[in-house]
Amino acid sequence: MPVTLLDVNAQNHPLTDKLREAFDRVLASGQFIMGPDVLAFEQECSSMLGVKHAITCSSGTDALVMALMALGIGPGDEVILPTFTFFATAGSVARTGATPVFVDVCPICFNIDAEKAAAKITPRTKAIMPVHLFGQSADMDAIQVLADKHQLFVIEDCAQAIGSLYKGKPCGTIGHYGAYSFFPSKNLGGFGDGGLLVTNDDALAEKARMMRNHGMQPKYFHSVVGGNFRMDTLQAALLRVKLAEYDSYTAGRQRNAAYYTEKLSLLPGIVVADPAHCQCAARQSDWIAETAAKIILPVPYAHNHHIWNQYTLRVIGEGRRDSLKAHLQTKGIGCEVYYPLTMDQQECFAPLPESSRSNCQIAHRLATEVLSIPIYAELTKQQLDEVITAIADFMEKGFAIP
Ligand SMILES: *Cc1c(COP(=O)(O)O)cnc(C)c1O
C-alpha cells in the first residue's frame, strides 16, 4: 500500500459535518470579511498560545511581511535569518527592500546558529528572524542575548511550529512578533491560505492591525501604507473546527516520531543525533565517523517541546540521500527534500553582497543530506511499519542501491 507524505483528507474528512455547519453559518451571516468567526478564532488562538494579541491574516508569508512593515524595516536595513529555511522567510525581507543576511545553522536542530549570527551583525542590522524549522524551537535564549545587546527586533517564523515550546514558552511569544501559517501542510492546516501574527505588545499589535487593512485608521484615513492581508471569515470559521482538535494532531505526530526513532535506531548504521555535538562542525564530522552513522535520526533538545512538522533524516555520503529517496519512491512511500537549496544559494539572491551569503557550510551539507518521511498524525501503525521496512531494506542492501 502506498504511504503518501501527507494526507489532508484523513484529517479533514472526519470533520465534514462540523465543517459544513461552519460554512453554513458564514453563508447565512453574509459577513465574509472580518465577520464574527475571525474575532472568535483570534481569541481562541490567543488563549491557546498564551499571548495577548493574535491577528489573523492571509498567509504565513503575509504575517512576516506585516511584521516587517509594522516595524518600519526597509531599504538600508539588514535582517538576519537562517539560510536553511523555506523561501518565504527570506523573500519577505527582500520584498520590503531590506537586505537579508543569511546565517548557517545547527546540524542537530537545523536552526540558526546564534554564534555565527553574532558575527554578521552590523550597525545596519535591525532585526533577527529565527525560524523554528520542522517544529522545533531555535535557541531563543542566545538570540535574545544578541537582540538585547544590539537592540534588534526579533520576529519568530513559527510557520512550522504552532504550539511548539521553548523552555515551556510557546514559540512565537518570545520575540516581538511571532508569525504562523495555516497552509494545508502545516500542523494546523487550513482550507487554502491563511496566517497569524501574534505579539504581547499593544502598540505593535495596533500597527500590525493597521498594516493588515491598508494602514487605515479610522475608515478612509491612511497615515501609513499597508496592504490587504485579511483572513476570510470562511477560513477562520473552518479553522476553528480544526483548532478544537489540535492537541490530538500534535499527540499523533509525537507518537509517530517516537515510534520511528525507537524502531529505526535498532537498525545497524542508523543513529540518533547527539545534541552534545551541536555547534562545532569539526566535532560533527568526528562524531559521524566514530558512530559510523549512515543515517542520522532527528532529536529534540531536552528543553524543547517538538511538534514534528517534519521528521527529517540526514543521509550521510555523497548521493546516498537521492538513492534512498528513489528507493522509497519505488516502494510507493512519499518523501521530500526540505530543502535542496539554501537561501544563500538561490539565484535571486546572487546579487547580494558576499557578506550576506558567506560562511554557510553546514547548511550546504544539510541540503545534500536531508530527507523528510511521512509523519502526519493519522498514519496507521501498519503504514509506519511499511516506511520502516522500506528503510531497513535500503540499509540491508549495503546502503548501495544506485
Ligand atoms: C510555510 C512557511 C512559510 C510561509 O507560509 P505560507 O502560509 O505558505 O505563506 C514561511 N516560513 C516557513 C519556514 C514556512 O515553512
The ligand as a Tripos MOL2 file, in Angstrom:
@<TRIPOS>MOLECULE
LIG
   15    15     1     0     0
SMALL
NO_CHARGES

@<TRIPOS>ATOM
      1 C1          5.2020   27.6700    5.0600 C.3       1 LIG1
      2 C2          6.2370   28.5870    5.5490 C.ar      1 LIG1
      3 C3          6.1210   29.9710    5.4320 C.ar      1 LIG1
      4 C4          5.0420   30.6460    4.6360 C.3       1 LIG1
      5 O1          3.7390   30.3280    4.9660 O.3       1 LIG1
      6 P1          2.5930   30.4900    3.8550 P.3       1 LIG1
      7 O2          1.3380   30.4210    4.6840 O.co2     1 LIG1
      8 O3          2.7320   29.3630    2.9050 O.co2     1 LIG1
      9 O4          2.7330   31.8110    3.2150 O.co2     1 LIG1
     10 C5          7.1010   30.7560    5.9880 C.ar      1 LIG1
     11 N1          8.1560   30.2290    6.6200 N.ar      1 LIG1
     12 C6          8.3180   28.9080    6.7510 C.ar      1 LIG1
     13 C7          9.5050   28.3840    7.4790 C.3       1 LIG1
     14 C8          7.3740   28.0260    6.2110 C.ar      1 LIG1
     15 O5          7.5510   26.7150    6.3350 O.3       1 LIG1
@<TRIPOS>BOND
     1     1     2 1
     2     2     3 ar
     3     2    14 ar
     4     3     4 1
     5     3    10 ar
     6     4     5 1
     7     5     6 1
     8     6     7 2
     9     6     8 1
    10     6     9 1
    11    10    11 ar
    12    11    12 ar
    13    12    13 1
    14    12    14 ar
    15    14    15 1
@<TRIPOS>SUBSTRUCTURE
     1 LIG1         1 GROUP 0 **** ****
